[in-house]
Amino acid sequence: MAETVAGVAVPDTELVRDATALVRGAVDDLLFHHSRRVFLFGALQGRSRGIEADPELLYVGAMFHDLGLTAGYGSADRRFEVDGADAARAFLLDHGCSEGDARKVWLGIALHTTPGVPEFLEPEIALVTAGVETDVLGLGLNDLAADDIGAVTGAHPRPDFKRRILAEFTHGNAHRPRTVFGTVNADVLAHYVPGFVRDDFVEAVLGSPWAE
């Protein structure tokens, strides 16, 4: 029987069960509960906005979106978003999903820290970012019913979440500081990593090998 939280059904399929097991084994409680909330809040935001995503693809996108922060899936020199996106794509193709569906999930994860773009793309892409923005930034929180918010946080609590998620972002990116250029995590490293110096786009343009 499918689990239902705040009126959102978690698909009771092999794909979803395998995704849950993989992510549960790779992340701590903080990221597991956050990722589940991203799915639930993403689905609720979709309902609020009249946008419907494939629930299995939305679930995989939400569950894998921070996997690149972990030691088992993170790389030394690529954006953590790409690491998680690659893992999700491989997982979906291994489970017989189409290249098109795998690409939608890849983009949903790869773009989830790039504000202002995902909302204009397919629902499976837009709603991963919507779920992240609701859980991390509170964006769109006032559009959701208080009972639904309570049901989500009751099923997946968020104790000391603000401090802990920022620490997770810091830990997952501090060893590859150049990869945060142009993303929200540049702000995180600027706050929490002593000596961190942002790459500067203006300086990059002025210092390019072009004479003019």
Secondary structure, DSSP 8 states (H G I E B T S, - for coil): --EEETTEEE--SHHHHHHHHHHHHHS-HHHHHHHHHHHHHHHHHHHHHT----HHHHHHHHHHTTGGGSTTT--SSS-HHHHHHHHHHHHHHHTT--HHHHHHHHHHHHTTTSTTSGGGS-HHHHHHHHHHIIIII-TTGGGS-HHHHHHHHHHS--TTHHHHHHHHHHHHHTT-GGGGTTSTHHHHHHHHSTT-----HHHHHHTSS---
